[in-house]
Amino acid sequence: MFQKVLIANRGEIALRIQRACRELGIRTVAVHSTADSEAMHVRLADESVCIGPPAAKDSYLNIPAILSAASITGADAIHPGYGFLSENARFAEMVEAHGLTFIGPSPAHIRMMGDKIAAKAAMGGLGVPLVPGSDGEVPDLATARDVAGRIGYPVLIKAAAGGGGRGMKVAQSPSDLEDAFRLARTESAAAFGNDAVYMEKYLDRPRHIEFQVMADAHGAVVHFGERDCSLQRRHQKLLEEAGSPALTPAARDHMGATVTAALTKLGYRNAGTLEFLYQDGQFAFIEMNTRLQVEHPVTEMVCGIDLVREQIRIADGETLGYQQSDIRFAGHAIECRITAEDPDSFLPSPGRVAAFHAPGGLGVRVDSALYAGYVVPPYYDSMVAKLIVHAPTRAAAISRLRRALDEFAVLGIETTLALHRRIVDDPGFQRGDYTIHWLEQFVGDPTG
Ligand code: ADP
């Protein structure tokens, strides 16, 4: 087993990975920017190295600085967490070229899935159902018109290099197409340095349901069931559940078998998530994430498994050691992403945390790097805590969530705790019959 792992990340996910390492008897190296010297992930690590100034491009995305930190401290492996360099195939290659282990999939699979056009082509070829759309890249407006004519309006123009909901534009009718096409290209060029776009049928009332998979380096692949991530604002997830209120165990088994068969054929390794839209009883693949996801804890709670521990063991060459039939789904879990933002305007609210009290009790988990006196820096993602609850039934999980949200206190900065309290009290959420458009209507912020 590895002796020392460098965690190329910050915040709650850096702590999450440290916890798994500690339990495996592995020493941890934190890296941090000058803005993060007082951060909890630095305080709790065995060693830490400053890798640059606040801007992420100079620190958490600074590959030479991170590789030097690994070399100076004698780390054997690097865990990238999510965001930052986690889906950067070049980084994974460089980690390996330096004789270290990248805790994640092969660079080739990261590269393949990072190009959403290639990802759809690969998954379609492996028998995974796809959202109807263009056959690959849509290079010009004339092709866009042809595709829209074939699949029917409304259509969605999406960035091949997409992520975080950027570079995605809806055209409701032929008259919108030119603007949507142009905007999607401009936005993706600006966000990703790549203006390639493709097209999909814009589904009017889907749920976002994704499957967590784990594969060892010896050909064994299992899935840990689904997460329902339909509650989104501007295509960004805000609250996630496992399992989905919309899925029967039979539908889960069927789709789970489809995804594990596809990844077995692909020769995939380590953790991954296949994201689908689910409407009228049909699944349609949209993309695959080749990393640990923010919402992984809901899966951990219902399956009773430590996904980060599994990632580390697999990267070290161990076998899974269990089969699909050994995986049991118990109860229901819900996660709220709490961000340092005004709960009404969603404007960022960095600053000093005057007081912090995390809820506790049976079935309550808080993944956060906050503490009283900590100053939330303005430079990074605004998520500051994840509250996860687990209970035998969905109704009991909702009661527990309401109770835990009431106990949770973060003073000194604005947070979205108040919004989550409103959501759990809403009969529509409680019924569980929501789609990806539900939250936009709930917060009065139609996007699309
Ligand atoms: P990103 O990589 O930017 O997150 P995704 O392809 O994962 O983009 O899509 C993000 C979200 O956008 C989905 O969860 C869903 O809410 C919405 N979306 C994506 N494709 C479609 C589609 N064809 N129809 C309707 N909504 C979609």
Residues whose N, C-alpha, C, O or C-beta is under 5 A from the ligand:
A	BS01	ADP	V131 L156 G162 G163 G164 G165 R166 E200 K201 Y202 L203 H208 H235 I286 E287 I436
